[in-house]
Structure formats: structure tokens, C-alpha cells
Amino acid sequence: MGEEVLKSEFVFIDTSVYQKANFNFESVEMQALHNFLDEDITLLIASVTVKEVEKHIENKIRESVSALQSFQSKAMILRNSSSYEKTVFFKKIDVDGVRDELLSKFNDFKSATRVEVFSVSGSVAERVFENYFSKLPPFSNEKPKEFSDAFVLESLLERSNSLGKPIYVVSLDNDMKEFCQANPQLIYVAGLGDYLEMVSRTIAEASSRAAHQALKAVLRNFDSDVREFLNNVEFVVSTSSPNTTIEKFEFSVKNIAPKNEAVYFVDEGTAGVGVDFDFEVWTTETTLTDYVSPDSALNTLDVVERFKVQRKYKKTLEVGLSILFDELNPSDASVDDVEPVLVDDVVLSNAFESVVIERALVPR
């Protein structure tokens, strides 16, 4: 976003942004947003967005419970070990309690002083259908976008006109981006971090500059912490074939590089900041695959094919930080809290380099 400052205090945040945050309304970014909602900016939430977020939370809970129950069933033998018998993974899950807790956190988030929940306007229906049949944004060429997004955007456009001010639209959705580009009253921002930095820069320019200096000071010695965290991550490789099993897997983390440094809020020597770390995972993967020979006579052999492959993957770690600093001496800063989030989780896929270093037939 460069050095851009706010043109309006009004903002709409799309469901895709909450989804990327894993619906964690206590993260550094969400807490920063909540702080601004008490005094400085106004969040417009469509009633349909509220329902979407609640539905996503409930669906993710069901998926997580199903995955955990599957693990409990398949990993029963671990309960025989004193190291695992009392682990939380084998406890009965209070589904209703978890749902009530997470929905309550969402309700607390939208109870901030300057949050307005609005219903989509029926008066925009004609424009929505015109855009749909003309395949104009937010309806993509590949498939029609959900009508809910179209009604929300047209309602925001109507609200912007009545306010005489632009409205920021924070979203990860390309169709929403195209709609905003066609309607300059709606200003598209591709990520909550970029928006929060712009708010912070506008509201507390001097403090924000000091916080940026403090963040740079912290990052000088932060690489080792990032490397230690990543080395303890249990990365996994997804096998595309049901006839393939992973016999051995080793990895190392390389080429860690920070980017997208951002200050979300500043408050009396405390700052919520964020930084992304691009890195590479270099692996050595040994797999066993059912052997199918061009010579059908050899297919009776009880052997499998072993592949030893070296691969390289690109990943990103998003880190939210709470830092303590002195505005008069920002280089003397310290980390108060850390929230690391792996983009696309621990699964490694789409290697950018792959080399087979060993291939052999071995007994099954």
C-alpha cells in the first residue's frame, strides 16, 4: 500500500479474510482491528456475512471433530503408552461447548463500539441481475459468483453514495477486486494487514514510524527463532497414489527471508506488528510403490519399487508479534508475544525442483 493514508473511516471485511485468519478473533490482527473499532474506524458487516462466518465456524468444528475421532479410532494403541494415555487427543469432545465458545468470541468481536450490521438492500436487485446476465464483476467468467456477494457489494455502493465517502473493501476474492476497480467508490485492499498498517499510519504517524524501527530491530535477531520453530514443525508430504507409501522422510529448512513488514496498531510503547517469512523446505523422500512391469510375467514377483527423491518446496510463515519499545529509543525493543501461522498448513505440495537419486526393486 506504500505510504497511502485513509480516505474514509468506513470498511467492509469479506468472509474470505476471516477464513484466512482461521476465524481466530483473538489474533494480533483481529485484536488490532478491534482496538480501532472502539474509536477510529467503522466496520460495516452484512447480515449475510454474519451468517456465513457462523456457518463456516460450525462446519470447521464438525470437520475437526470428525478428524479427531478418526485419529482416536486409528491411534488407540498409543493409549497404552504412559506418554500419551492422558493426552487431550483422547478426551471426549464437548462439541456444543466449543461451538458456543467460538461463536461467543465472534459476537464479542462484532460488539465493538463502531460496528454496524446491515441488511442487503432489495433496491439493488435490478443491478445485480444485470451484472449476472452480462457476466460482469462480481460474476466471473468461469462460474456465477454467489449472489450474496453481489447484493453485498451493490448495497455497499449504495451506502457509499449516501455517505458521500468511499468504503474500503478488504477481501481475498478476485471478483470483488474487479468490482471495486469498476466502482472507485469502493477501495479494494488485498489483506487485513495492509489495511491495518494504513489505519495505523493515518492515526498515529510518528508512533507508527517508531514501531517500524522497533520491528526492524527485533527482526535482526529473529531469524534463529523462526528457524527453530520451523525445524520443529512436522511437515508431511501428500502422496497422490493410493499404492504409494512413504518409507522415510527427512527435511531441512533453507533460505528464510522476511517480507511484508507491517504495523497494525501502536499504544503507549506496545505495538501489534506482522511479518511474513518465505522459506524453502528441502526434503529427501523415500517411497515404496507397487511394481507394475511392462512384462506381465514379472508382475507375479512379490516386489515393490523404491524411489529416493530430493525435492524443494516453497512455503510462507505468517507471524504476528506483540512488541514492547520506547518511542525515543525504538532500537531497544523486545518481543512480548508471538503468533506463527503456516500458510497452507504443514502439507508440502507442488515441489519447484525434484531429482530422483535412487530407484530400485526391493522385496515387499
N, C-alpha and C positions, 0 to 999 in steps of 0.2 A: 504493500500500500504506500511505500515511500514515506513522505512527510505530510501526507494528507490529513486534514482535520475534519471534524464532524460538520456536516451541513444541516443536520437535523437531529433532534433527540429521540426520534421515533425509530423503532427497529422491530422487524419480524424475524423469527428464527424458525427455520424449517425443521420438520421431523428428522431429516437426514443428519442434522447436526447433533441432535440429542442422541441419535442412534450411534453415531461415531464415538460419542462420549460414553457409550455403554450405559446410557441413562443414569449415570452417576452424578447426582445433583450436589455432591459434596466435593467434587474435584476442584483443583485450583482454578480452572477456567470458570466453572459454574459458580463458585463462591465469589470470584471477582465480578462476574455479571450480576449476581445477587446484590453485592455491595453498591454497584452503580444504580440498581433499580430502586434503592431507597431514597435517592436524591437527584440523580443526574440524567438518567435516560428513561424512556417509557417503552416497555416491551408489549407489543401487540400479539396476542395469542388467539388464533382462530379456535372456535369451539371444536371444529373438526380436528384440529391439531391436538387438542387435549385428548380427544377420544383415540386418535392414532397412537399417541405416546402411551396411554394407559393400555391399549391393546398390545402394543409391542412389549411392554414390560411383562404383562401376563403371559404372552407367548414365549418369551425368553425364559421365564421361570419354569414353564412347563417343559421346554426343551432341556433345560439344565437339570431338572428333577429326573427326567427320563434318562439322560446320560449318566447321572449319578446312580440311579437304580440299576442300570445296566452294568456299571462298574462294580457295584456292590455284589451283584449276582456272579460276575465273572471272576472277581478277586476274593472270593470267600476264604481261600486258603491263607491269605495274609492275616486274617484274624487269629490264626494260630500262633503268630509271632507277637511277642511282647512289645515289639516296636510299633505295631500297627493296630493291636486289638482295641485300643481306646481312641483311635483317631476319629475325627469328626466325620470322615467319609463313610463310616459305617453306622452313624446315628440315623434315627428316623427323622425325616424331613418334615418340618412344620410348614407345609405349603401355604396355608392361609395366613400364618404369621409373617412369612417372608413377603407375600403379596401385599398385606396390609402395611408393612413397614416401608416397602419401596414406593407404594402409591402415596403414603403419607409424606415421604420426602419430596415427592413431586408436588404435592399440594402445598407444602411449606415453601417450596421454590416459587410457585406462582401466587403466593400470598404476599409477596413484596409490595411495598407502597405503590410503585408505579408500574403495575401490571394491569393491562386491560384485556379481558377476554371478550372477543367479538364474534357475532354470528355472521356467516356469509350473507351477502345481500342478494335477495331474489331479483333485484332490478338489473343485475349484470348478466342474467341468463342469456339474453339475446346475443351479447358479445361473445360469451363462452361458446355457444353453438356455432357462431360464425367462424371463430378460430378453429373449432374442431373440424368442421367440414372443409375448411381451407387448409388444414394441416399446418396452422401457424402456431408458434410457441404459446403455451407450453405443451402442445401436442406434437410429438416427434414424428418423423417420417416412418420409423420402424414400427411403432405401435402407438395407439392413442394413450396419452397420459391420463392418469386418474382425474376424473372430473373435479374431485375435491381440490386439487392443486389449482386448477383453472379458476374455480369460484373464489378461492382464497386470494389469488393474485389480482383478479378483477376487483374484488372488494377492497384490497389494499390500494389499488389505483384510484378507486372512488374516494377512499378516505384521504389519500394524499391530496387530491384535488380540493376536497372540502377544507383541509387544514392549510392549504397553500404552502405546504412544505414537502420535501421528499421523504421517503421512508426507506430505510436500509433493509435489504433482504439478505439474510445470512443463510446460505444453503450450499450443499454439495451437488445439487441437481443441475445438470447442464441445460435442461429445458427451462428451468426457472431463470437461469443466467440469460438465455436467449430472449425470454420475455422481458426481462429488465433492460436489456440492451435496446429492445424495440420501444421501451417506455421509460425514458430517462427520469421520470418522477420516482421510479423505484431503483435504488442504487444497489447493485449486486456486490456482495462480499463473499469470497470463497473460503470461509472458515471463521470460527468464533475467535480464534487467537488474533487474527488480523484486525477484526472489528474492535476487540478489547484494547489492543495497542493504540488504535486510532482514538478511542474514547479517552484512554489514559493520557495520551499526548495532548489532547484538546483541553482536558480539565486541569491537569497538573503538569504543565510542560517542564518546569525546572526540576521537579521531583522525579518525573519520568526520565529525564536525561541522566540524573544521578543514579537512578535504578538501572539504567542501561550500562553505565560504567561499572556498577556493582556486579551485574550479571557477567560482564566480560572478565572481571577479576575472579569471580567464582569459577568460571569455565576454564581458567588457566590450569587449575589443579583437579578438574573434574573428570578428565578422560579415564583416569585409573579406576574411579568409582563406576563409570559406565562399563568399562571392560570387565570389572569384577562381576557386575550384575549380569552381563551377557554371557560370561563364561559359566554362570550357574543356571542359565536357562536350559531346560531340557527340550531342545529343538527336535522336531520329528519330520520325517520325510514321508509324504503320502505316496503309496505305490499304486500305479494306475491299473495294474493287472492283479486279479484275484489269485493267480497262480504264482505270484512272486512274494517271497518273504525276505525281510531284512535280517541277515545273519549278524552283521557287525556295523556299527555306525560311530564314526569319530568326527569331531568338528573343531575348528578354531575360528576365532573372530578376528577380522582384519580390517584395516583402512577405516577406522572410525573418524567421522568428520561432522562437526556441528553445523547447523544451518537454521534459518528461520528463528533467530533470537527475538523474543517479544516480551514486552512488559504489559501485564494485564491490569494491574492496579498498584497504587502506592498509598501507604497510610502510615505516617509517622514512623519512619525507619523500617517499615516492613513492606515487602513487595511480593506480589504474585507474578511469577515470570514463567516463560516456557521456552524450550529449545528442542529442536529435532536433531537426532543423530543418525545420519546414514552410515551403514556399515555393511561389510560383506561377511558371509559365513562360508568358509571353505571346508568341504566335507570329503571324507573317504567312506564310501558306502559299499558294503559287500552284500550282494543279494543272491538268493537261490531261486531259480526259475525252472518250472517243468520243462524237460528237454523234449523237443519235437524235431526229429531228424528228417531230412528230405528222403532218406532211405527208410521206408516203412519197416523194414526188417529190424532196424536198430531201435525202433521205438519200444521194443519189448525189454530193453535194458533198464534196470532199476537205477537210473542216474538222474541227476539234476545238473543244470548249467549254472556255474558260479561266475558272477561278474564282480569285478572290483573296479569301481569308478570314482574318479575325483571330480567333484562339481563345485561350482561357485554360485552363490545366491546373493542377491541384493535385498536388504531389509532396512526398515526405519524404526527407530525407537523415539517415541514422543515423551518428553519429560516435563512435568510441571514441578516447579520449585517454589517454595516459600523462602525468601532470603531476608536476613537482617543486615542493615547497613546504616552508616552515618552519612547524611547528605553532604556534610563538609569534608568527609574522607571516604568516599564510596569504594575505594580500592580495598579498604579493610572490611570486607563483607564475609558473612558466613551463611551456611545453609541450615535452615530450620526444619524443613520437611521436603520430602521427595516423593513424586508420584510418577513412576515409569509405566508407559503403556506401549506394548509392541503392536505396531500396525500389522494387521492380518495374523495376529497371534503367533504361535510358535511353529506353525507349519511352514516348511520350506518347499517351494514350488517354483517352476519356471527358471531353472538354472540358466545363467547367461554364458556359462562355459562348462563343458562336460568332456572328460577324457577317459576312455577305457584303458586301464593299465594291466588288467589281468582277466583272462577268460579261460575257463576250463570245465571239463565234465568231471563230476565227483559222485561217489556213491550217495544214494539218498539217505 
